[in-house]
Each structure stands twice: as structure tokens, then as C-alpha cells.
Amino acid sequence: MRTKSVLRHVVLFGFTPETTPDQVRAIEDAFAALPAQIPEIIDFEWGTDVSVENAARGYTHCFLVTFRDEAGRDIYLPHPAHQRFVKLVGPHLAQVLMLDYWSR
């Protein structure tokens, strides 16, 4: 049983039709490289939609970034490595959804 809550930052991406599979892989790799560059990230995982319910509404990728607290998230958001990633992914996004929550 978890004794201490952590702050989860959920990011969903839906890519433009023009985004190539190689570009998607580069984006996946760049996002996955952030934990090594930003120590405030205490856990990271990601995956692609495999649901059979057809309710993803165009979102194909889900990334889960975990922080100990708001202070960690507040360092992550303007961090130069994160901002470089934002510039890389931005032109390829048809849609994005972000949600933060405290684990229970």
C-alpha cells in the first residue's frame, strides 16, 4: 500500500496526419530522455493506445511523468530540456491533453 501521494502529470498526444513514423519515434525517444535530464522526475512511463473500446478520440500516446511534489513539477515545466521537447513536438500535434493529479 502506498503511504505517500505523488504528483502525476498525464500527457496525451494525437499526431497530425503528416507526422511520419520516424518523427513519432524521435518524439517518443525525446520524451523518454527527459528523466535523465531532469532529476525532479522520479518516475516515467509511456505507451500507445491498445484499447478495443474506440474511445481514444484521436489520442494515440499516453505519457505519465511523476514528481514528489508541486515544486518538482514547477522546475520541470520551464526546464530547458522540457522546453526543447515542447518545441520539437509542437508542430506535430493535432491535439494534446494534460492532466495532473495526486495519487491515492
N, C-alpha and C positions, 0 to 999 in steps of 0.2 A: 504494500500500500504506500502511495506517495505521501510524504509528510510535508513537503513544501511545494507550493504552487510555483510554476514558472510561466513566463510570458511567451505565448506562441504567436508568431507572425505568419499568417497563411497568405500565400500569393498564388493566384490562379491566372494562367495565361491562355489566350486564344490568339493564334498567329494569323497574319494576313495570308491570303492565298498565294501571294508572290514569294513568301518566305520559303527558301529551299530547305530540304532535309539537312544539308551541310550547315546552313545558317542556324537551324534549330539545334543541332548538335553543339555548335560553338556557343550558343546561348546557355544550353544545359551545362556545358563544361565551365563556362564563366561563372554561373551562379554557384555551382558546386565548389568552385575555388575560393569563394568568399570566406568560409570559415577559417581557412589557413591565413587569411589576410586581416581578419577582424576578430580579435580574441574574445570580444564580448558575445560572439555566437557560441553557445555552449552545446548546441546540437543542431543538426541539419539533416533533412531527408527530402526526397522528391520522388515523383512518379508521374506516369501518364494515365489518363482515364482508361479504365477497362470495364466500366460499368455496363451492364446489359439493360439498364433502365431508360437509356436515351434521354437523359435529363441534364446533360452537361452543358447545354446551351452554347456550344461552340468553344468551351474551355477544354483544352487538351492536357495541360500540365499543371500540377499542383506542387508547390514548394512549401515546406514547413521549416521555419527558422525559429530557434528557441533562444531566449535570453533569460537571465536570472531575474531581471527587473527592468523597469522603465528606463533606468539610466543606461543600461546596455543597449536597448533599442534606440535611445536618443543619440548614442555615439554611432551606431550602425547607419542610421538614415543619412546623415550628411558625410559619412566617411568617404574619403576619396575613392577607395576601391568600389564601394557601393555606387557612387555617382558615376564612375566609369561604366559599370554594369548597366545602369539605368540608360545611359547614352547608347550603349550597344544594343540593348533590347528594344528601346522605344520605337524605332522605325518599323519594327517587325510585328508590333502588337495590333491586332484587330480589337482586342478587349483585354482588360485586366481587372481583377478584383482582389482587394486586400482586406484582411480582417485580422484583428488582434484580439486575443482572449487570454485570460488567466486559466491555467489548467486546474482541474478539481480532482 
